[in-house]
């Protein structure tokens, strides 16, 4: 599976430029799309799932222009939108069955099997006869992913999938995606929660103000932040000063003061010690320092 | 596409099915249909005959009821769909699936449609169950298919399409719902059947009755409009596909959607346009025809004496060879005839030589080479063929009258005036299917409508195996060829052809026949126990009627001929003949579906449980049933009550099956060129007052049509009233009243019992021919010395007002010769400025009315003798200034008089009758000295509902079960009044409203004060009704508050309030509305001077 996004622009009628010259190559496996709120992730995703037309540029799926081959793209698509909570009067299995029929599974036997399997996979088999509207938030989300996965789509696009989930649900969800990502499938995971990506994505892109700010592996992003993440043990007074001067990414209260993690090119004083960055640190470093420098430079 | 479409439909249907809104709606509707079936169709309910007689009406009514609900609910459900789509979360997971927008929208639409169709099936199943259980009926399986297809499918497709489209554009469910419900209500309440049902998307008003004989009435309109709505619905759906906020998947399908949208909308517009064109033509044609009639009214005519017609029936028309023999009425080379404009004249010949003719719509102008002198006999032969244009029939009636929803049943049966079908044909005079001399209906003069008796010779060639029926003896003269023979001339000719079967019986050389369609002989099993006596019962009824009217049935046959239910005829002012009536026969709707009197078994079953009927034998019950059946041919008028904003109005029309027409209109004609209406006027005199409206009519509406006619005659001349085209009902009643008055006057002037005998003999003598007015007048003069021509002009063109003051009648035992008899005496003064006549009847009703003639200003004392003790006396002042014009007195006691040699006489008295003695002062509510507290108290709801206060007739009904909140005028013969017996009445209340009599006292002194008490219906209906009238009387020594206590047994009339001293001033006596009685009546106060 090969998705090629070329020179994508999106400008809304109200003048808001949501995407500016977005270029991306997405292969098989998990692909993380990271960016702050309002960065243009949802616009990009709505274009990818053919819910919206770009102002210019194109998306090629296996070399075919998605705008001209909507049937082709839609036939291999599984999509879980960001706010997936409104359900009609259908039971859990009926909802999936409906999705399966629309996804092209015409054989009732196969469909039943697939529906049961998916319900089992997402842990909803026991509530298969419960009305979808009566499921808990987490269950609804799992049902959402189940409908996105029905009939083995080649492209799965999930928009902010873990928002509002409790930690246990979130881990279960990540694992489910990771398992799928290991198959011959492209999964695009759009999120502003870094941990979603750090745990499962092999490739990622960072979208900021409608533009691709970074594209590569999470490790590459982390590498850029090595030497820029510091750990400081600070007193109450120092803590306030540090908070003013640096980008604090973590604060832990200890016996005689605070253990603070900051992202900065350089920290003067405070016995700051460099620490190994994680993706979250790297994301903050990238957004707060690299992008600002670039933008400032412009 | 199909599998996706079905998938969407399947699951959306599931979602809908689970919505409580839908469940409650379907449950309630089905429950209502169930209830309706129980009430109207089942054995335990009404067994309403219209549903059983024509069984297709059972599924029709089920779908009709369901459709009203589903039309509104579908709006909500389809806009709900789009609304859900706007919640873009869950819907998006479906939007990204591989499917076309068309599959999506059409799938959703189909889900609603299919679900409602399931409800339709449930409703039809219910109907089928009741249909199967109902007795004396059958199952019309096809109706279970065509009613949902014709009613539900177009309604649903249209409303689903329209809602989807509106929602796609407006994108606000509440607004869409409000707009669409507004549209639905306006189509139901305002647009109704306008433009010939163009806006009736629900087929709520459009007649979809399916006759068992000919099927749907106006199939072209049904097909056009139902297809139009289906096309619009589909067109809107395809536009909604294009407007769907989802990126299209298939360009081809989008293109197809656009093509379909344009295609369906264009087809819808085309069909609508076709319909409008037809409608416009139907409206324009009568106008054009009337204009032509007006133009050619005085063109020379031929007086037709003999008319031979050879009609050949075809599946879609007729072809006729016609031969006319007549005389030129005036010298001319051009003569005017009229013939239905749907018939094309191909050839006109005189002596086998074609002559020139011109067709102008309905008119046929025949031109001779030379001038034909007046009186010369002419023989014409012509050929024509074609069909009947129904728009050319009843051209005097406007579309509103023609398409008025009859309101007898929920749905409209529809109306057809002529039939030309492969298996049925019905043509009456109104169809102008045969050539008639002169022009038709005119607006400039009434002289067009002169009846004539013509010797018609009719030969008919029918389609195979069909039987023709027309007045006269039918003889088969060849294969499918028949001749009608008769020895009398006809005023009009009609023909019906169908798959008729005949059942007949002969009584006293009169043949009674029923011509019915195959399988419609349900009546053969009815009345099994009186089969032997049946002929004698029928004969007895006829002879009774002949005795009562003094006229003889003129034909040898009387046939009831079954015709489709849609066959419709209207009242006309110039004749009482309905097109349903023809010489010696009546066209009766299939199985008599409109009246339960024709459901013999059902009616017998129903009345068995009523009161005394429980003790009746089977035979007696069946005689009652038979008599009820016969009654419908002798009831003059159909009276309907309609309720509107708490007011009830009475609508009267001539019963189309009323057979008095056979006794006069079909066989006689009093012909007057100057006053054509005279024939109808004479007829109403002959018919007499048998058509009097029942008491409940005036109790409800405040006055009878007869009284309204009387009031109008006080303000307008007869000639003027005849031009008030918009008020046909009133004109009818004026004609009745005027007719009765004129001939009663002549009869009274003739002053002999022989008048009616003379009239009867004269009519026998001039049967089947015209009786010119001049000849009639001559005979009258010769026989009775009465000259009508003197007064005709005045009678027609002047307001003639007589009004009478009648004394209280006295009944007493007297000796007449040596025989004890009862004498009734009373005095009457004619206070008006024209002569008049009063009909006096002693009750219980005696055989003959007494007619009391009074010249203007004349006073008479009348003495009538009777052997039987009368309970009362009835005065009918006919056309007069009295209101009510019918007054009834009951004799409380019969005294004894010492008078001997008493005889019946009318004495002219010098002094006029006075109601008020010298010593008395009476102030009535009609007097200007009467006043009351004015309030505008109307319930808020009523005010909202009825924003414009319609000024109606001053006097309202006396409705004591729901008295008015304001003082309201009402009339009744039990009230006091010199000429107008009226009072004001109001609901019993708290004393805040008063009525006042300002009585001028010229002579001071002591007076007895009386009040005229009216008790009326309240005390008859409610045993416990009791309460008081409270008066305030200011007098010289202070103010008194006397009361009159009323209960069931207390007397009415003048009741004493006490005696008081008054100064020479105006005394104001007031009556309060404070009472426990339901209503208080403010009538009259009387003061009697004491010595």
Contacts between the chains, C-beta under 8 A, distances in Angstrom:
chain1	res1	chain2	res2	distance
A	49	B	92	7.7
A	49	B	96	4.6
A	50	B	96	6.5
A	50	B	247	5.5
A	51	B	92	6.0
A	51	B	95	6.1
A	51	B	96	6.4
A	51	B	246	7.5
A	51	B	247	6.9
A	52	B	247	7.4
A	53	B	247	6.4
A	70	B	98	7.9
A	70	B	247	6.4
A	70	B	248	7.6
A	70	B	249	4.7
A	71	B	98	5.2
A	71	B	249	5.2
A	71	B	250	6.6
A	74	B	96	5.8
A	74	B	97	6.1
A	74	B	98	3.9
A	74	B	99	7.8
A	74	B	249	6.7
A	75	B	98	4.1
A	77	B	96	5.5
A	77	B	97	7.8
A	77	B	98	7.9
A	79	B	92	7.0
A	79	B	93	5.9
A	79	B	96	4.5
A	80	B	93	7.2
A	81	B	88	7.7
A	81	B	89	5.5
A	81	B	92	4.9
A	81	B	93	6.5
A	82	B	89	7.8
A	83	B	89	4.6
A	84	B	89	5.3
A	84	B	90	6.4
A	84	B	93	7.2
A	85	B	89	6.4
A	85	B	90	7.8
A	86	B	84	7.9
A	86	B	87	4.9
A	86	B	89	5.4
A	86	B	90	4.9
A	87	B	90	6.1
A	88	B	15	4.5
A	88	B	84	7.0
A	88	B	90	7.5
A	89	B	14	7.6
A	89	B	15	4.9
A	89	B	18	4.0
A	89	B	19	6.4
A	90	B	11	6.7
A	90	B	14	6.7
A	90	B	15	6.3
A	94	B	11	7.0
A	94	B	14	6.9
A	98	B	7	7.0
A	98	B	11	4.4
A	98	B	94	8.0
A	99	B	93	6.8
A	99	B	94	7.5
A	99	B	97	7.5
A	101	B	3	7.6
A	101	B	4	7.8
A	101	B	7	4.1
A	101	B	11	7.9
A	102	B	4	6.6
A	102	B	7	6.2
A	102	B	8	7.7
A	102	B	94	6.1
A	102	B	97	4.0
A	102	B	98	7.7
A	102	B	99	6.2
A	103	B	97	6.1
A	103	B	98	7.7
A	104	B	98	6.6
A	106	B	3	6.0
A	144	B	93	7.4
A	147	B	93	5.8
A	148	B	93	7.1
